[in-house]
Each structure stands twice: as structure tokens, then as C-alpha cells.
Amino acid sequence: MDKFRGKYTVTAILSTLGVGKSTYYRWTNEPIKLMSEAAIAIIITRNIFKKTRLPTPFEFRGMAA
């Protein structure tokens, strides 16, 4: 975040990432926690489905029925 702060506003960066301002400021006040590989995989998968507009696994199951 600090890398881009000089060139872009916090609001623009957060909007691009799909993160609300309140969430960002809450994160900045919390101690840093390492995320598990499972949590990272969930976030990446969620973002892929959002960008490609593919059905989520739950929606896909419903389509097959």
C-alpha cells in the first residue's frame, strides 16, 4: 500500500482491491497476522470468479441439478 500511496489516493487503491475504507483502517490498527495457505487460496479463487464471472462451485452444482 505504501508503495502506491504517493501516486494514488488510498480510496483509489482500496476501490481497485475491492476493500472498504473501514476495513483498511481496521487492518492498519490490528497487529500483523500471517494468513494460512487455505485463506490465501480462498481469496484468490474468489477474485478469479469475480473477474471472470464464472459460476462459483456452489452455483455450478445448482446448474447441474
mmCIF file of the N, C-alpha and C atoms, coordinates in Angstrom:
data_MODEL
# 
_entry.id   MODEL 
# 
loop_
_atom_site.group_PDB 
_atom_site.id 
_atom_site.type_symbol 
_atom_site.label_atom_id 
_atom_site.label_alt_id 
_atom_site.label_comp_id 
_atom_site.label_asym_id 
_atom_site.label_entity_id 
_atom_site.label_seq_id 
_atom_site.pdbx_PDB_ins_code 
_atom_site.Cartn_x 
_atom_site.Cartn_y 
_atom_site.Cartn_z 
_atom_site.occupancy 
_atom_site.B_iso_or_equiv 
_atom_site.pdbx_formal_charge 
_atom_site.auth_seq_id 
_atom_site.auth_comp_id 
_atom_site.auth_asym_id 
_atom_site.auth_atom_id 
_atom_site.pdbx_PDB_model_num 
ATOM 1   N N  . MET A 1 1  ? 0.831   -1.186  0.000   1.00 0.00 ? 1  MET A N  1 
ATOM 2   C CA . MET A 1 1  ? 0.000   0.000   0.000   1.00 0.00 ? 1  MET A CA 1 
ATOM 3   C C  . MET A 1 1  ? 0.876   1.250   0.000   1.00 0.00 ? 1  MET A C  1 
ATOM 4   N N  . ASP A 1 2  ? 1.902   1.247   0.841   1.00 0.00 ? 2  ASP A N  1 
ATOM 5   C CA . ASP A 1 2  ? 2.767   2.433   0.937   1.00 0.00 ? 2  ASP A CA 1 
ATOM 6   C C  . ASP A 1 2  ? 3.478   2.723   -0.383  1.00 0.00 ? 2  ASP A C  1 
ATOM 7   N N  . LYS A 1 3  ? 3.748   1.679   -1.156  1.00 0.00 ? 3  LYS A N  1 
ATOM 8   C CA . LYS A 1 3  ? 4.437   1.835   -2.442  1.00 0.00 ? 3  LYS A CA 1 
ATOM 9   C C  . LYS A 1 3  ? 3.635   2.716   -3.401  1.00 0.00 ? 3  LYS A C  1 
ATOM 10  N N  . PHE A 1 4  ? 2.311   2.595   -3.377  1.00 0.00 ? 4  PHE A N  1 
ATOM 11  C CA . PHE A 1 4  ? 1.459   3.312   -4.320  1.00 0.00 ? 4  PHE A CA 1 
ATOM 12  C C  . PHE A 1 4  ? 0.860   4.583   -3.742  1.00 0.00 ? 4  PHE A C  1 
ATOM 13  N N  . ARG A 1 5  ? 1.020   4.805   -2.461  1.00 0.00 ? 5  ARG A N  1 
ATOM 14  C CA . ARG A 1 5  ? 0.355   5.918   -1.789  1.00 0.00 ? 5  ARG A CA 1 
ATOM 15  C C  . ARG A 1 5  ? 0.736   7.284   -2.348  1.00 0.00 ? 5  ARG A C  1 
ATOM 16  N N  . GLY A 1 6  ? 1.971   7.457   -2.774  1.00 0.00 ? 6  GLY A N  1 
ATOM 17  C CA . GLY A 1 6  ? 2.399   8.748   -3.312  1.00 0.00 ? 6  GLY A CA 1 
ATOM 18  C C  . GLY A 1 6  ? 1.763   9.069   -4.647  1.00 0.00 ? 6  GLY A C  1 
ATOM 19  N N  . LYS A 1 7  ? 1.471   8.029   -5.421  1.00 0.00 ? 7  LYS A N  1 
ATOM 20  C CA . LYS A 1 7  ? 0.948   8.227   -6.768  1.00 0.00 ? 7  LYS A CA 1 
ATOM 21  C C  . LYS A 1 7  ? -0.585  8.176   -6.818  1.00 0.00 ? 7  LYS A C  1 
ATOM 22  N N  . TYR A 1 8  ? -1.198  7.376   -5.938  1.00 0.00 ? 8  TYR A N  1 
ATOM 23  C CA . TYR A 1 8  ? -2.645  7.184   -5.947  1.00 0.00 ? 8  TYR A CA 1 
ATOM 24  C C  . TYR A 1 8  ? -3.223  7.468   -4.562  1.00 0.00 ? 8  TYR A C  1 
ATOM 25  N N  . THR A 1 9  ? -4.499  7.797   -4.520  1.00 0.00 ? 9  THR A N  1 
ATOM 26  C CA . THR A 1 9  ? -5.138  8.014   -3.223  1.00 0.00 ? 9  THR A CA 1 
ATOM 27  C C  . THR A 1 9  ? -5.459  6.662   -2.595  1.00 0.00 ? 9  THR A C  1 
ATOM 28  N N  . VAL A 1 10 ? -5.584  6.657   -1.283  1.00 0.00 ? 10 VAL A N  1 
ATOM 29  C CA . VAL A 1 10 ? -5.949  5.438   -0.568  1.00 0.00 ? 10 VAL A CA 1 
ATOM 30  C C  . VAL A 1 10 ? -7.290  4.926   -1.092  1.00 0.00 ? 10 VAL A C  1 
ATOM 31  N N  . THR A 1 11 ? -8.209  5.831   -1.332  1.00 0.00 ? 11 THR A N  1 
ATOM 32  C CA . THR A 1 11 ? -9.532  5.449   -1.823  1.00 0.00 ? 11 THR A CA 1 
ATOM 33  C C  . THR A 1 11 ? -9.441  4.740   -3.172  1.00 0.00 ? 11 THR A C  1 
ATOM 34  N N  . ALA A 1 12 ? -8.607  5.238   -4.078  1.00 0.00 ? 12 ALA A N  1 
ATOM 35  C CA . ALA A 1 12 ? -8.462  4.618   -5.401  1.00 0.00 ? 12 ALA A CA 1 
ATOM 36  C C  . ALA A 1 12 ? -7.866  3.220   -5.289  1.00 0.00 ? 12 ALA A C  1 
ATOM 37  N N  . ILE A 1 13 ? -6.872  3.061   -4.438  1.00 0.00 ? 13 ILE A N  1 
ATOM 38  C CA . ILE A 1 13 ? -6.238  1.754   -4.257  1.00 0.00 ? 13 ILE A CA 1 
ATOM 39  C C  . ILE A 1 13 ? -7.224  0.762   -3.655  1.00 0.00 ? 13 ILE A C  1 
ATOM 40  N N  . LEU A 1 14 ? -7.933  1.193   -2.625  1.00 0.00 ? 14 LEU A N  1 
ATOM 41  C CA . LEU A 1 14 ? -8.889  0.302   -1.966  1.00 0.00 ? 14 LEU A CA 1 
ATOM 42  C C  . LEU A 1 14 ? -10.031 -0.073  -2.896  1.00 0.00 ? 14 LEU A C  1 
ATOM 43  N N  . SER A 1 15 ? -10.477 0.868   -3.702  1.00 0.00 ? 15 SER A N  1 
ATOM 44  C CA . SER A 1 15 ? -11.544 0.603   -4.658  1.00 0.00 ? 15 SER A CA 1 
ATOM 45  C C  . SER A 1 15 ? -11.102 -0.455  -5.666  1.00 0.00 ? 15 SER A C  1 
ATOM 46  N N  . THR A 1 16 ? -9.872  -0.340  -6.140  1.00 0.00 ? 16 THR A N  1 
ATOM 47  C CA . THR A 1 16 ? -9.330  -1.316  -7.082  1.00 0.00 ? 16 THR A CA 1 
ATOM 48  C C  . THR A 1 16 ? -9.255  -2.700  -6.463  1.00 0.00 ? 16 THR A C  1 
ATOM 49  N N  . LEU A 1 17 ? -8.883  -2.758  -5.193  1.00 0.00 ? 17 LEU A N  1 
ATOM 50  C CA . LEU A 1 17 ? -8.762  -4.037  -4.497  1.00 0.00 ? 17 LEU A CA 1 
ATOM 51  C C  . LEU A 1 17 ? -10.103 -4.564  -3.997  1.00 0.00 ? 17 LEU A C  1 
ATOM 52  N N  . GLY A 1 18 ? -11.124 -3.724  -4.032  1.00 0.00 ? 18 GLY A N  1 
ATOM 53  C CA . GLY A 1 18 ? -12.435 -4.138  -3.544  1.00 0.00 ? 18 GLY A CA 1 
ATOM 54  C C  . GLY A 1 18 ? -12.494 -4.208  -2.025  1.00 0.00 ? 18 GLY A C  1 
ATOM 55  N N  . VAL A 1 19 ? -11.738 -3.321  -1.360  1.00 0.00 ? 19 VAL A N  1 
ATOM 56  C CA . VAL A 1 19 ? -11.676 -3.285  0.103   1.00 0.00 ? 19 VAL A CA 1 
ATOM 57  C C  . VAL A 1 19 ? -12.265 -1.960  0.577   1.00 0.00 ? 19 VAL A C  1 
ATOM 58  N N  . GLY A 1 20 ? -13.138 -2.015  1.568   1.00 0.00 ? 20 GLY A N  1 
ATOM 59  C CA . GLY A 1 20 ? -13.723 -0.796  2.112   1.00 0.00 ? 20 GLY A CA 1 
ATOM 60  C C  . GLY A 1 20 ? -12.739 -0.028  2.975   1.00 0.00 ? 20 GLY A C  1 
ATOM 61  N N  . LYS A 1 21 ? -12.946 1.289   3.066   1.00 0.00 ? 21 LYS A N  1 
ATOM 62  C CA . LYS A 1 21 ? -12.058 2.122   3.890   1.00 0.00 ? 21 LYS A CA 1 
ATOM 63  C C  . LYS A 1 21 ? -12.050 1.679   5.345   1.00 0.00 ? 21 LYS A C  1 
ATOM 64  N N  . SER A 1 22 ? -13.229 1.384   5.884   1.00 0.00 ? 22 SER A N  1 
ATOM 65  C CA . SER A 1 22 ? -13.287 0.990   7.299   1.00 0.00 ? 22 SER A CA 1 
ATOM 66  C C  . SER A 1 22 ? -12.501 -0.293  7.540   1.00 0.00 ? 22 SER A C  1 
ATOM 67  N N  . THR A 1 23 ? -12.573 -1.222  6.586   1.00 0.00 ? 23 THR A N  1 
ATOM 68  C CA . THR A 1 23 ? -11.815 -2.478  6.709   1.00 0.00 ? 23 THR A CA 1 
ATOM 69  C C  . THR A 1 23 ? -10.322 -2.187  6.694   1.00 0.00 ? 23 THR A C  1 
ATOM 70  N N  . TYR A 1 24 ? -9.886  -1.341  5.762   1.00 0.00 ? 24 TYR A N  1 
ATOM 71  C CA . TYR A 1 24 ? -8.467  -0.996  5.667   1.00 0.00 ? 24 TYR A CA 1 
ATOM 72  C C  . TYR A 1 24 ? -7.963  -0.367  6.971   1.00 0.00 ? 24 TYR A C  1 
ATOM 73  N N  . TYR A 1 25 ? -8.694  0.599   7.483   1.00 0.00 ? 25 TYR A N  1 
ATOM 74  C CA . TYR A 1 25 ? -8.234  1.263   8.701   1.00 0.00 ? 25 TYR A CA 1 
ATOM 75  C C  . TYR A 1 25 ? -8.286  0.335   9.912   1.00 0.00 ? 25 TYR A C  1 
ATOM 76  N N  . ARG A 1 26 ? -9.230  -0.591  9.926   1.00 0.00 ? 26 ARG A N  1 
ATOM 77  C CA . ARG A 1 26 ? -9.256  -1.594  10.996  1.00 0.00 ? 26 ARG A CA 1 
ATOM 78  C C  . ARG A 1 26 ? -8.023  -2.489  10.891  1.00 0.00 ? 26 ARG A C  1 
ATOM 79  N N  . TRP A 1 27 ? -7.666  -2.873  9.656   1.00 0.00 ? 27 TRP A N  1 
ATOM 80  C CA . TRP A 1 27 ? -6.479  -3.710  9.456   1.00 0.00 ? 27 TRP A CA 1 
ATOM 81  C C  . TRP A 1 27 ? -5.213  -2.984  9.887   1.00 0.00 ? 27 TRP A C  1 
ATOM 82  N N  . THR A 1 28 ? -5.136  -1.680  9.612   1.00 0.00 ? 28 THR A N  1 
ATOM 83  C CA . THR A 1 28 ? -3.912  -0.954  9.967   1.00 0.00 ? 28 THR A CA 1 
ATOM 84  C C  . THR A 1 28 ? -3.742  -0.833  11.478  1.00 0.00 ? 28 THR A C  1 
ATOM 85  N N  . ASN A 1 29 ? -4.827  -0.920  12.229  1.00 0.00 ? 29 ASN A N  1 
ATOM 86  C CA . ASN A 1 29 ? -4.736  -0.830  13.684  1.00 0.00 ? 29 ASN A CA 1 
ATOM 87  C C  . ASN A 1 29 ? -4.537  -2.172  14.365  1.00 0.00 ? 29 ASN A C  1 
ATOM 88  N N  . GLU A 1 30 ? -4.683  -3.278  13.621  1.00 0.00 ? 30 GLU A N  1 
ATOM 89  C CA . GLU A 1 30 ? -4.501  -4.609  14.195  1.00 0.00 ? 30 GLU A CA 1 
ATOM 90  C C  . GLU A 1 30 ? -3.046  -5.044  14.024  1.00 0.00 ? 30 GLU A C  1 
ATOM 91  N N  . PRO A 1 31 ? -2.576  -5.921  14.924  1.00 0.00 ? 31 PRO A N  1 
ATOM 92  C CA . PRO A 1 31 ? -1.235  -6.482  14.713  1.00 0.00 ? 31 PRO A CA 1 
ATOM 93  C C  . PRO A 1 31 ? -1.236  -7.354  13.449  1.00 0.00 ? 31 PRO A C  1 
ATOM 94  N N  . ILE A 1 32 ? -0.098  -7.434  12.797  1.00 0.00 ? 32 ILE A N  1 
ATOM 95  C CA . ILE A 1 32 ? 0.015   -8.205  11.564  1.00 0.00 ? 32 ILE A CA 1 
ATOM 96  C C  . ILE A 1 32 ? -0.113  -9.697  11.874  1.00 0.00 ? 32 ILE A C  1 
ATOM 97  N N  . LYS A 1 33 ? -0.984  -10.370 11.129  1.00 0.00 ? 33 LYS A N  1 
ATOM 98  C CA . LYS A 1 33 ? -1.167  -11.812 11.271  1.00 0.00 ? 33 LYS A CA 1 
ATOM 99  C C  . LYS A 1 33 ? -0.845  -12.453 9.927   1.00 0.00 ? 33 LYS A C  1 
ATOM 100 N N  . LEU A 1 34 ? -0.143  -13.560 9.960   1.00 0.00 ? 34 LEU A N  1 
ATOM 101 C CA . LEU A 1 34 ? 0.124   -14.282 8.732   1.00 0.00 ? 34 LEU A CA 1 
ATOM 102 C C  . LEU A 1 34 ? -1.112  -15.084 8.351   1.00 0.00 ? 34 LEU A C  1 
ATOM 103 N N  . MET A 1 35 ? -1.443  -15.071 7.053   1.00 0.00 ? 35 MET A N  1 
ATOM 104 C CA . MET A 1 35 ? -2.596  -15.826 6.586   1.00 0.00 ? 35 MET A CA 1 
ATOM 105 C C  . MET A 1 35 ? -2.161  -17.246 6.228   1.00 0.00 ? 35 MET A C  1 
ATOM 106 N N  . SER A 1 36 ? -3.062  -18.174 6.446   1.00 0.00 ? 36 SER A N  1 
ATOM 107 C CA . SER A 1 36 ? -2.770  -19.557 6.081   1.00 0.00 ? 36 SER A CA 1 
ATOM 108 C C  . SER A 1 36 ? -2.848  -19.702 4.565   1.00 0.00 ? 36 SER A C  1 
ATOM 109 N N  . GLU A 1 37 ? -2.268  -20.767 4.048   1.00 0.00 ? 37 GLU A N  1 
ATOM 110 C CA . GLU A 1 37 ? -2.331  -21.012 2.606   1.00 0.00 ? 37 GLU A CA 1 
ATOM 111 C C  . GLU A 1 37 ? -3.779  -21.200 2.160   1.00 0.00 ? 37 GLU A C  1 
ATOM 112 N N  . ALA A 1 38 ? -4.595  -21.805 3.011   1.00 0.00 ? 38 ALA A N  1 
ATOM 113 C CA . ALA A 1 38 ? -6.000  -22.018 2.672   1.00 0.00 ? 38 ALA A CA 1 
ATOM 114 C C  . ALA A 1 38 ? -6.724  -20.683 2.524   1.00 0.00 ? 38 ALA A C  1 
ATOM 115 N N  . ALA A 1 39 ? -6.456  -19.748 3.432   1.00 0.00 ? 39 ALA A N  1 
ATOM 116 C CA . ALA A 1 39 ? -7.097  -18.436 3.363   1.00 0.00 ? 39 ALA A CA 1 
ATOM 117 C C  . ALA A 1 39 ? -6.685  -17.698 2.091   1.00 0.00 ? 39 ALA A C  1 
ATOM 118 N N  . ILE A 1 40 ? -5.421  -17.775 1.748   1.00 0.00 ? 40 ILE A N  1 
ATOM 119 C CA . ILE A 1 40 ? -4.930  -17.130 0.526   1.00 0.00 ? 40 ILE A CA 1 
ATOM 120 C C  . ILE A 1 40 ? -5.594  -17.755 -0.697  1.00 0.00 ? 40 ILE A C  1 
ATOM 121 N N  . ALA A 1 41 ? -5.713  -19.088 -0.726  1.00 0.00 ? 41 ALA A N  1 
ATOM 122 C CA . ALA A 1 41 ? -6.344  -19.778 -1.849  1.00 0.00 ? 41 ALA A CA 1 
ATOM 123 C C  . ALA A 1 41 ? -7.805  -19.366 -1.995  1.00 0.00 ? 41 ALA A C  1 
ATOM 124 N N  . ILE A 1 42 ? -8.502  -19.202 -0.877  1.00 0.00 ? 42 ILE A N  1 
ATOM 125 C CA . ILE A 1 42 ? -9.906  -18.783 -0.919  1.00 0.00 ? 42 ILE A CA 1 
ATOM 126 C C  . ILE A 1 42 ? -10.031 -17.393 -1.516  1.00 0.00 ? 42 ILE A C  1 
ATOM 127 N N  . ILE A 1 43 ? -9.173  -16.485 -1.095  1.00 0.00 ? 43 ILE A N  1 
ATOM 128 C CA . ILE A 1 43 ? -9.218  -15.108 -1.606  1.00 0.00 ? 43 ILE A CA 1 
ATOM 129 C C  . ILE A 1 43 ? -8.920  -15.078 -3.094  1.00 0.00 ? 43 ILE A C  1 
ATOM 130 N N  . ILE A 1 44 ? -7.899  -15.807 -3.524  1.00 0.00 ? 44 ILE A N  1 
ATOM 131 C CA . ILE A 1 44 ? -7.531  -15.835 -4.944  1.00 0.00 ? 44 ILE A CA 1 
ATOM 132 C C  . ILE A 1 44 ? -8.671  -16.421 -5.770  1.00 0.00 ? 44 ILE A C  1 
ATOM 133 N N  . THR A 1 45 ? -9.240  -17.525 -5.304  1.00 0.00 ? 45 THR A N  1 
ATOM 134 C CA . THR A 1 45 ? -10.339 -18.166 -6.028  1.00 0.00 ? 45 THR A CA 1 
ATOM 135 C C  . THR A 1 45 ? -11.533 -17.230 -6.122  1.00 0.00 ? 45 THR A C  1 
ATOM 136 N N  . ARG A 1 46 ? -11.858 -16.565 -5.028  1.00 0.00 ? 46 ARG A N  1 
ATOM 137 C CA . ARG A 1 46 ? -12.984 -15.641 -5.019  1.00 0.00 ? 46 ARG A CA 1 
ATOM 138 C C  . ARG A 1 46 ? -12.772 -14.522 -6.041  1.00 0.00 ? 46 ARG A C  1 
ATOM 139 N N  . ASN A 1 47 ? -11.542 -13.990 -6.090  1.00 0.00 ? 47 ASN A N  1 
ATOM 140 C CA . ASN A 1 47 ? -11.250 -12.908 -7.032  1.00 0.00 ? 47 ASN A CA 1 
ATOM 141 C C  . ASN A 1 47 ? -11.296 -13.390 -8.474  1.00 0.00 ? 47 ASN A C  1 
ATOM 142 N N  . ILE A 1 48 ? -10.863 -14.617 -8.730  1.00 0.00 ? 48 ILE A N  1 
ATOM 143 C CA . ILE A 1 48 ? -10.917 -15.166 -10.089 1.00 0.00 ? 48 ILE A CA 1 
ATOM 144 C C  . ILE A 1 48 ? -12.364 -15.281 -10.535 1.00 0.00 ? 48 ILE A C  1 
ATOM 145 N N  . PHE A 1 49 ? -13.242 -15.803 -9.650  1.00 0.00 ? 49 PHE A N  1 
ATOM 146 C CA . PHE A 1 49 ? -14.645 -15.932 -10.016 1.00 0.00 ? 49 PHE A CA 1 
ATOM 147 C C  . PHE A 1 49 ? -15.287 -14.571 -10.241 1.00 0.00 ? 49 PHE A C  1 
ATOM 148 N N  . LYS A 1 50 ? -14.902 -13.568 -9.457  1.00 0.00 ? 50 LYS A N  1 
ATOM 149 C CA . LYS A 1 50 ? -15.467 -12.229 -9.634  1.00 0.00 ? 50 LYS A CA 1 
ATOM 150 C C  . LYS A 1 50 ? -15.071 -11.653 -10.987 1.00 0.00 ? 50 LYS A C  1 
ATOM 151 N N  . LYS A 1 51 ? -13.785 -11.781 -11.349 1.00 0.00 ? 51 LYS A N  1 
ATOM 152 C CA . LYS A 1 51 ? -13.276 -11.154 -12.567 1.00 0.00 ? 51 LYS A CA 1 
ATOM 153 C C  . LYS A 1 51 ? -13.745 -11.872 -13.824 1.00 0.00 ? 51 LYS A C  1 
ATOM 154 N N  . THR A 1 52 ? -13.857 -13.192 -13.785 1.00 0.00 ? 52 THR A N  1 
ATOM 155 C CA . THR A 1 52 ? -14.223 -13.934 -14.984 1.00 0.00 ? 52 THR A CA 1 
ATOM 156 C C  . THR A 1 52 ? -15.718 -14.158 -15.087 1.00 0.00 ? 52 THR A C  1 
ATOM 157 N N  . ARG A 1 53 ? -16.420 -13.849 -14.008 1.00 0.00 ? 53 ARG A N  1 
ATOM 158 C CA . ARG A 1 53 ? -17.869 -14.018 -13.946 1.00 0.00 ? 53 ARG A CA 1 
ATOM 159 C C  . ARG A 1 53 ? -18.289 -15.470 -14.168 1.00 0.00 ? 53 ARG A C  1 
ATOM 160 N N  . LEU A 1 54 ? -17.417 -16.400 -13.796 1.00 0.00 ? 54 LEU A N  1 
ATOM 161 C CA . LEU A 1 54 ? -17.772 -17.812 -13.842 1.00 0.00 ? 54 LEU A CA 1 
ATOM 162 C C  . LEU A 1 54 ? -18.643 -18.131 -12.631 1.00 0.00 ? 54 LEU A C  1 
ATOM 163 N N  . PRO A 1 55 ? -19.467 -19.150 -12.728 1.00 0.00 ? 55 PRO A N  1 
ATOM 164 C CA . PRO A 1 55 ? -20.266 -19.511 -11.550 1.00 0.00 ? 55 PRO A CA 1 
ATOM 165 C C  . PRO A 1 55 ? -19.360 -20.051 -10.450 1.00 0.00 ? 55 PRO A C  1 
ATOM 166 N N  . THR A 1 56 ? -19.702 -19.766 -9.219  1.00 0.00 ? 56 THR A N  1 
ATOM 167 C CA . THR A 1 56 ? -18.952 -20.329 -8.097  1.00 0.00 ? 56 THR A CA 1 
ATOM 168 C C  . THR A 1 56 ? -19.240 -21.816 -8.039  1.00 0.00 ? 56 THR A C  1 
ATOM 169 N N  . PRO A 1 57 ? -18.437 -22.597 -7.311  1.00 0.00 ? 57 PRO A N  1 
ATOM 170 C CA . PRO A 1 57 ? -18.717 -24.037 -7.208  1.00 0.00 ? 57 PRO A CA 1 
ATOM 171 C C  . PRO A 1 57 ? -20.133 -24.316 -6.714  1.00 0.00 ? 57 PRO A C  1 
ATOM 172 N N  . PHE A 1 58 ? -20.642 -23.487 -5.801  1.00 0.00 ? 58 PHE A N  1 
ATOM 173 C CA . PHE A 1 58 ? -21.989 -23.699 -5.290  1.00 0.00 ? 58 PHE A CA 1 
ATOM 174 C C  . PHE A 1 58 ? -23.035 -23.434 -6.373  1.00 0.00 ? 58 PHE A C  1 
ATOM 175 N N  . GLU A 1 59 ? -22.837 -22.383 -7.154  1.00 0.00 ? 59 GLU A N  1 
ATOM 176 C CA . GLU A 1 59 ? -23.764 -22.091 -8.248  1.00 0.00 ? 59 GLU A CA 1 
ATOM 177 C C  . GLU A 1 59 ? -23.676 -23.171 -9.319  1.00 0.00 ? 59 GLU A C  1 
ATOM 178 N N  . PHE A 1 60 ? -22.460 -23.638 -9.572  1.00 0.00 ? 60 PHE A N  1 
ATOM 179 C CA . PHE A 1 60 ? -22.251 -24.658 -10.596 1.00 0.00 ? 60 PHE A CA 1 
ATOM 180 C C  . PHE A 1 60 ? -22.990 -25.939 -10.232 1.00 0.00 ? 60 PHE A C  1 
ATOM 181 N N  . ARG A 1 61 ? -22.951 -26.333 -8.962  1.00 0.00 ? 61 ARG A N  1 
ATOM 182 C CA . ARG A 1 61 ? -23.674 -27.528 -8.513  1.00 0.00 ? 61 ARG A CA 1 
ATOM 183 C C  . ARG A 1 61 ? -25.164 -27.379 -8.767  1.00 0.00 ? 61 ARG A C  1 
ATOM 184 N N  . GLY A 1 62 ? -25.685 -26.196 -8.513  1.00 0.00 ? 62 GLY A N  1 
ATOM 185 C CA . GLY A 1 62 ? -27.106 -25.949 -8.741  1.00 0.00 ? 62 GLY A CA 1 
ATOM 186 C C  . GLY A 1 62 ? -27.481 -26.025 -10.209 1.00 0.00 ? 62 GLY A C  1 
ATOM 187 N N  . MET A 1 63 ? -26.545 -25.652 -11.094 1.00 0.00 ? 63 MET A N  1 
ATOM 188 C CA . MET A 1 63 ? -26.801 -25.689 -12.527 1.00 0.00 ? 63 MET A CA 1 
ATOM 189 C C  . MET A 1 63 ? -26.869 -27.127 -13.036 1.00 0.00 ? 63 MET A C  1 
ATOM 190 N N  . ALA A 1 64 ? -26.081 -28.008 -12.407 1.00 0.00 ? 64 ALA A N  1 
ATOM 191 C CA . ALA A 1 64 ? -26.021 -29.401 -12.855 1.00 0.00 ? 64 ALA A CA 1 
ATOM 192 C C  . ALA A 1 64 ? -27.280 -30.162 -12.465 1.00 0.00 ? 64 ALA A C  1 
ATOM 193 N N  . ALA A 1 65 ? -27.964 -29.698 -11.421 1.00 0.00 ? 65 ALA A N  1 
ATOM 194 C CA . ALA A 1 65 ? -29.142 -30.435 -10.932 1.00 0.00 ? 65 ALA A CA 1 
ATOM 195 C C  . ALA A 1 65 ? -30.339 -30.245 -11.811 1.00 0.00 ? 65 ALA A C  1 
# 
